[in-house]
């Protein structure tokens, strides 16, 4: 009897399991399609709401007006001075970094002495006769004098700039005076070069004498030495704020796009560089309104306007990482000017939402 009871119990358990499987399995498979069928409807409503709210959206990056200016050394050398600090305001032509220049100063002095001797020999020796030759000689002297004046005014400006950086009283006025002197010297040099071009274009111009040729060669060597010396001064190409300063005294640098010493930017106004997919290009126009959002300021919207549209598609430069793949989509680059002075910082990644604009998608007449 015990063996028969166990067999009966096993049959009962098996029957219960069979009933359970027969009930729950159909319920599970019959309910899952209903849930999946409802989900696309919700997604479609979300997509429709998104499309109706914005004409297009894109990823962007904050940058100064005019972009970031990455400044590297123009020649190899050892950094002797760093004349700018982070967040310093600088003007066009201000010295930022000075490389070691002792050897080049010696070359300039030697070339200057040679040019002085050659000029004395020309003035006391044979020379070309006739008015065209005299005009050429006078124009060449004016150019040489103007070039020396530019070099001297730059030296005076650099001394005044260092004095102001060291906190000397009255240095601000000296810097502006020296800056004005450099600008005037450059103007005189340009005028002298214009006069020289006119003199060299004169008819019946005789060939220069041997002493005049020697003086011209000496002056050319002096100009080359002064140009090499100027390349040891890394100057600001335009006004702006020092956003990054990586130069350090004692480092040896070389001309390279990767070896950036200072990064400048105009923070008086900011802009957004964004990238739009090809399918949304027809919805864009210059002047279109935009909303900018940043994870750094949740819940805040910043206003902007489309300032310019690119004229060609290209690979993404904002979101792409690593080598380009065949499946990567080309993007259209647009620039958006920010309204007011938002608390955004250059380099921030932001999301850009372009407002719908009827004229952006209107068909053009043939």
C-alpha positions as CSV (number, residue, x, y, z in Angstrom):
1,X,0.0,0.0,0.0
2,X,2.7,2.6,0.7
3,X,4.0,2.1,-2.8
4,X,0.5,2.7,-4.3
5,X,0.0,5.9,-2.3
6,X,3.2,7.4,-3.5
7,X,2.3,6.8,-7.1
8,X,-1.1,8.4,-6.5
9,X,0.6,11.5,-5.0
10,X,2.9,11.9,-7.9
11,X,0.0,11.8,-10.3
12,X,-1.8,14.4,-8.4
13,X,1.2,16.8,-8.3
14,X,1.8,16.3,-12.0
15,X,-1.8,17.1,-12.8
16,X,-1.6,20.3,-10.7
17,X,1.5,21.4,-12.5
18,X,-0.1,20.7,-15.9
19,X,-3.1,22.8,-15.0
20,X,-0.8,25.7,-13.8
21,X,1.2,25.7,-17.0
22,X,-1.8,25.6,-19.1
23,X,-3.3,28.6,-17.4
24,X,-0.4,31.0,-16.9
25,X,1.6,30.5,-20.1
26,X,-1.3,31.6,-22.4
27,X,-2.0,34.6,-20.2
28,X,1.6,35.7,-20.3
29,X,1.9,35.5,-24.1
30,X,-1.5,37.1,-24.7
31,X,-0.8,40.1,-22.4
32,X,2.7,40.9,-23.8
33,X,1.6,42.0,-27.3
34,X,-0.9,44.3,-25.7
35,X,1.8,46.1,-23.7
36,X,4.1,46.2,-26.7
37,X,1.3,47.5,-28.9
38,X,0.6,50.3,-26.5
39,X,4.2,51.4,-26.2
40,X,4.7,52.6,-29.8
41,X,1.7,54.9,-29.4
42,X,3.3,56.6,-26.4
43,X,6.6,56.9,-28.2
44,X,4.9,58.4,-31.2
45,X,3.1,61.0,-29.1
46,X,6.4,62.0,-27.5
47,X,8.1,62.3,-30.9
48,X,5.2,64.3,-32.2
49,X,5.4,66.7,-29.3
50,X,9.1,67.1,-29.7
51,X,8.8,67.8,-33.4
52,X,6.1,70.4,-32.8
53,X,8.0,72.2,-30.1
54,X,11.4,72.7,-31.9
55,X,12.4,72.9,-35.5
56,X,15.7,71.1,-34.8
57,X,18.1,70.3,-32.0
58,X,21.8,69.8,-31.9
59,X,24.8,69.5,-29.7
60,X,27.0,72.6,-29.3
61,X,30.0,74.1,-27.6
62,X,30.5,77.5,-26.1
63,X,33.3,79.6,-27.4
64,X,34.4,83.3,-27.3
65,X,33.4,85.7,-30.0
66,X,35.9,85.1,-32.8
67,X,36.8,81.7,-31.4
68,X,39.8,80.6,-29.4
69,X,43.2,81.8,-30.5
70,X,45.8,79.2,-29.9
71,X,49.3,80.8,-29.9
72,X,52.5,78.8,-30.3
73,X,56.1,79.8,-30.6
74,X,57.3,81.0,-34.1
75,X,60.8,79.5,-33.6
76,X,62.4,76.9,-31.4
77,X,64.0,78.1,-28.2
78,X,64.0,78.2,-24.4
79,X,61.4,80.2,-22.6
80,X,63.1,83.1,-20.7
81,X,60.0,85.0,-19.5
82,X,56.2,84.5,-19.2
83,X,54.6,87.9,-19.3
84,X,50.9,86.9,-19.0
85,X,48.8,85.1,-16.3
86,X,45.5,83.3,-16.4
87,X,42.5,85.7,-16.9
88,X,44.8,88.7,-17.8
89,X,43.4,91.2,-20.3
90,X,45.9,91.8,-23.2
91,X,45.9,94.1,-26.2
92,X,47.1,93.5,-29.7
93,X,50.9,93.4,-29.8
94,X,51.4,92.9,-26.1
95,X,54.2,90.5,-25.3
96,X,53.1,87.2,-23.8
97,X,56.2,85.1,-23.8
98,X,59.9,85.8,-24.5
99,X,62.3,83.2,-25.7
100,X,66.1,83.3,-25.0
101,X,67.5,86.0,-27.3
102,X,71.1,86.6,-26.3
103,X,72.6,85.1,-29.5
104,X,70.2,87.1,-31.7
105,X,70.9,90.4,-30.0
106,X,74.5,89.8,-30.8
107,X,73.6,89.2,-34.5
108,X,71.6,92.4,-34.6
109,X,74.4,94.5,-33.1
110,X,76.9,93.0,-35.6
111,X,74.6,93.6,-38.6
112,X,73.9,97.1,-37.4
113,X,77.6,97.9,-37.2
114,X,78.2,96.5,-40.7
115,X,75.3,98.5,-42.1
116,X,76.7,101.7,-40.5
117,X,80.1,101.2,-42.0
118,X,78.7,100.4,-45.5
119,X,76.6,103.6,-45.3
120,X,79.6,105.7,-44.5
121,X,81.5,104.2,-47.4
122,X,78.7,104.9,-49.8
123,X,78.3,108.5,-48.6
124,X,82.0,109.2,-49.1
125,X,82.7,107.1,-52.2
126,X,81.3,106.7,-55.7
127,X,77.6,106.8,-56.2
128,X,75.1,106.8,-59.1
129,X,74.3,110.2,-60.5
130,X,71.0,111.6,-61.8
131,X,67.7,112.4,-60.2
132,X,66.2,108.9,-60.4
133,X,69.3,107.5,-58.6
134,X,69.1,110.2,-55.9
135,X,65.4,109.5,-55.4
136,X,66.1,105.8,-55.0
137,X,69.0,106.4,-52.6
138,X,66.8,108.7,-50.5
139,X,63.9,106.2,-50.4
140,X,66.2,103.4,-49.4
141,X,67.6,105.5,-46.5
142,X,64.0,106.3,-45.4
143,X,63.0,102.7,-45.3
144,X,66.1,101.7,-43.4
145,X,65.5,104.5,-40.9
146,X,61.9,103.5,-40.5
147,X,62.7,99.9,-39.9
148,X,65.2,100.8,-37.1
149,X,62.6,103.1,-35.6
150,X,60.0,100.2,-35.5
151,X,62.5,98.0,-33.7
152,X,63.4,100.7,-31.2
153,X,59.8,101.6,-30.4
154,X,59.0,97.9,-29.8
155,X,61.9,97.7,-27.3
156,X,60.6,100.7,-25.5
157,X,57.1,99.2,-25.5
158,X,58.3,95.9,-24.0
159,X,60.2,97.8,-21.3
160,X,57.1,99.8,-20.4
161,X,54.9,96.7,-20.4
162,X,57.3,94.9,-18.0
163,X,57.4,97.9,-15.7
164,X,53.6,97.9,-15.5
165,X,53.5,94.2,-14.8
166,X,55.9,94.8,-12.0
167,X,53.6,97.4,-10.5
168,X,55.6,100.5,-11.1
169,X,53.7,103.7,-10.7
170,X,52.8,105.6,-13.9
171,X,53.5,102.6,-16.0
172,X,50.0,102.6,-17.6
173,X,50.6,106.0,-19.2
174,X,54.0,104.8,-20.4
175,X,52.6,101.7,-22.0
176,X,49.9,103.6,-23.9
177,X,52.5,106.2,-25.1
178,X,54.8,103.4,-26.2
179,X,52.0,101.6,-28.0
180,X,51.1,104.7,-29.8
181,X,54.8,105.1,-30.8
182,X,54.9,101.6,-32.3
183,X,51.8,102.3,-34.3
184,X,53.1,105.5,-35.7
185,X,56.5,103.9,-36.5
186,X,54.7,101.2,-38.5
187,X,52.7,103.8,-40.4
188,X,55.9,105.7,-41.3
189,X,57.5,102.4,-42.4
190,X,54.6,101.6,-44.8
191,X,54.8,105.1,-46.2
192,X,58.6,104.8,-46.8
193,X,58.1,101.5,-48.5
194,X,55.5,103.0,-50.8
195,X,57.9,105.8,-51.7
196,X,60.6,103.2,-52.4
197,X,58.4,101.2,-54.8
198,X,57.7,104.4,-56.7
199,X,61.4,105.3,-56.9
200,X,62.3,101.8,-58.2
201,X,59.6,102.1,-60.9
202,X,61.0,105.3,-62.4
203,X,62.1,105.3,-66.0
204,X,65.8,105.3,-66.9
205,X,66.9,104.2,-63.5
206,X,70.6,103.5,-63.5
207,X,72.1,100.3,-62.0
208,X,73.3,100.8,-58.4
209,X,77.0,101.2,-57.7
210,X,79.2,98.7,-56.0
211,X,79.1,100.6,-52.7
212,X,75.3,100.9,-52.9
213,X,74.9,97.2,-53.5
214,X,77.1,96.5,-50.4
215,X,75.0,98.8,-48.3
216,X,71.8,97.1,-49.5
217,X,73.2,93.6,-48.6
218,X,74.2,94.9,-45.1
219,X,70.8,96.4,-44.5
220,X,69.1,93.1,-45.7
221,X,71.2,91.2,-43.1
222,X,70.2,93.7,-40.4
223,X,66.5,93.3,-41.3
224,X,66.8,89.5,-41.2
225,X,68.5,89.6,-37.8
226,X,65.9,92.0,-36.4
227,X,63.1,89.8,-37.7
228,X,64.6,86.7,-36.1
229,X,64.9,88.6,-32.8
230,X,61.2,89.7,-33.0
231,X,60.2,86.0,-33.5
232,X,61.5,85.4,-30.0
233,X,58.7,87.6,-28.7
234,X,55.4,85.8,-28.7
235,X,52.8,88.6,-29.0
236,X,49.0,88.8,-28.8
237,X,47.6,89.0,-32.3
238,X,44.4,90.7,-31.0
239,X,42.8,91.9,-27.8
240,X,41.4,89.3,-25.5
241,X,41.6,87.4,-22.2
242,X,44.1,84.7,-21.4
243,X,42.0,81.6,-21.1
244,X,44.9,79.2,-20.8
245,X,48.6,79.7,-20.1
246,X,50.8,76.6,-20.4
247,X,54.1,78.3,-20.9
248,X,56.7,77.8,-18.1
249,X,60.1,79.5,-17.7
250,X,62.9,77.1,-18.7
251,X,60.9,74.9,-21.0
252,X,62.3,74.3,-24.5
253,X,59.6,74.8,-27.2
254,X,59.3,74.4,-30.9
255,X,56.8,75.6,-33.5
256,X,54.0,73.2,-33.4
257,X,50.2,73.4,-33.5
258,X,50.2,70.9,-30.5
259,X,52.6,72.9,-28.4
260,X,50.3,75.8,-27.5
261,X,51.7,78.4,-25.1
262,X,48.7,80.7,-24.6
263,X,45.1,80.5,-25.5
264,X,43.3,83.9,-26.0
265,X,39.6,84.7,-26.4
266,X,37.3,87.7,-26.5
267,X,34.9,87.2,-23.6
268,X,33.0,90.4,-24.2
269,X,30.4,88.2,-25.9
270,X,30.0,84.5,-26.4
271,X,28.7,82.3,-29.2
272,X,27.7,78.7,-29.7
273,X,29.2,76.4,-32.4
274,X,26.6,73.8,-33.2
275,X,26.2,71.0,-35.7
276,X,22.9,70.2,-37.5
277,X,22.1,67.0,-39.3
278,X,21.4,67.1,-43.0
279,X,17.7,66.3,-42.7
280,X,17.1,69.5,-40.6
281,X,19.0,72.0,-42.9
282,X,15.8,73.1,-44.7
283,X,14.4,74.4,-41.3
284,X,17.2,76.9,-40.7
285,X,17.7,80.5,-41.5
286,X,19.9,83.3,-40.3
287,X,18.3,85.2,-37.4
288,X,16.3,82.2,-36.2
289,X,15.7,82.1,-32.4
290,X,17.3,79.4,-30.3
291,X,17.3,78.1,-26.8
292,X,20.5,76.9,-25.1
293,X,20.5,74.6,-22.2
294,X,23.5,73.4,-20.1
295,X,23.7,70.6,-17.5
296,X,25.7,73.0,-15.4
297,X,22.5,75.2,-15.0
298,X,19.6,72.8,-14.8
299,X,16.2,74.4,-15.4
300,X,17.6,77.6,-17.0
301,X,17.2,78.5,-20.7
302,X,19.5,81.0,-22.4
303,X,18.4,82.8,-25.6
304,X,20.4,83.0,-28.8
305,X,20.0,83.8,-32.5
306,X,21.5,82.0,-35.5
307,X,24.3,84.2,-36.8
308,X,25.6,82.2,-39.8
309,X,25.1,78.9,-41.6
310,X,27.9,76.8,-43.1
311,X,28.0,76.4,-46.9
312,X,29.0,72.7,-46.9
313,X,28.6,69.6,-44.8
314,X,31.6,68.0,-43.1
315,X,32.5,65.5,-40.4
316,X,31.5,66.3,-36.8
317,X,34.0,68.1,-34.7
318,X,32.1,68.3,-31.5
319,X,30.8,64.8,-30.8
320,X,33.3,62.7,-32.7
321,X,35.9,60.8,-30.8
322,X,38.6,58.6,-32.4
323,X,39.1,58.0,-36.1
324,X,36.2,58.6,-38.5
325,X,34.1,55.6,-39.4
326,X,32.2,55.0,-42.7
327,X,28.9,55.1,-40.8
328,X,29.5,58.7,-39.4
329,X,27.0,61.3,-40.6
330,X,28.2,64.6,-42.0
331,X,26.9,67.7,-40.3
332,X,26.3,71.4,-41.1
333,X,28.1,73.8,-38.8
334,X,26.1,76.9,-37.6
335,X,27.1,79.8,-35.3
336,X,24.7,81.1,-32.7
337,X,25.2,84.4,-30.9
338,X,24.2,84.4,-27.3
339,X,21.9,87.2,-26.1
340,X,23.1,89.2,-23.0
341,X,25.8,87.9,-20.7
342,X,24.9,84.3,-19.6
343,X,27.1,82.6,-17.0
344,X,28.4,80.1,-19.5
345,X,32.1,79.4,-19.9
346,X,34.1,78.7,-23.1
347,X,34.4,75.0,-23.7
348,X,31.1,74.0,-22.2
349,X,29.0,71.5,-24.0
350,X,25.4,72.6,-24.4
351,X,22.2,71.5,-26.1
352,X,20.7,73.8,-28.8
353,X,17.0,73.9,-29.6
354,X,16.0,75.9,-32.7
355,X,12.6,77.5,-32.6
356,X,10.2,76.8,-35.5
357,X,10.3,79.4,-38.2
358,X,7.9,79.6,-41.1
359,X,10.3,81.2,-43.5
360,X,12.9,78.6,-42.8
361,X,11.0,75.8,-44.5
362,X,9.0,77.8,-47.0
363,X,9.5,76.6,-50.6
364,X,11.6,78.9,-52.8
365,X,10.1,80.1,-56.1
366,X,11.8,79.0,-59.3
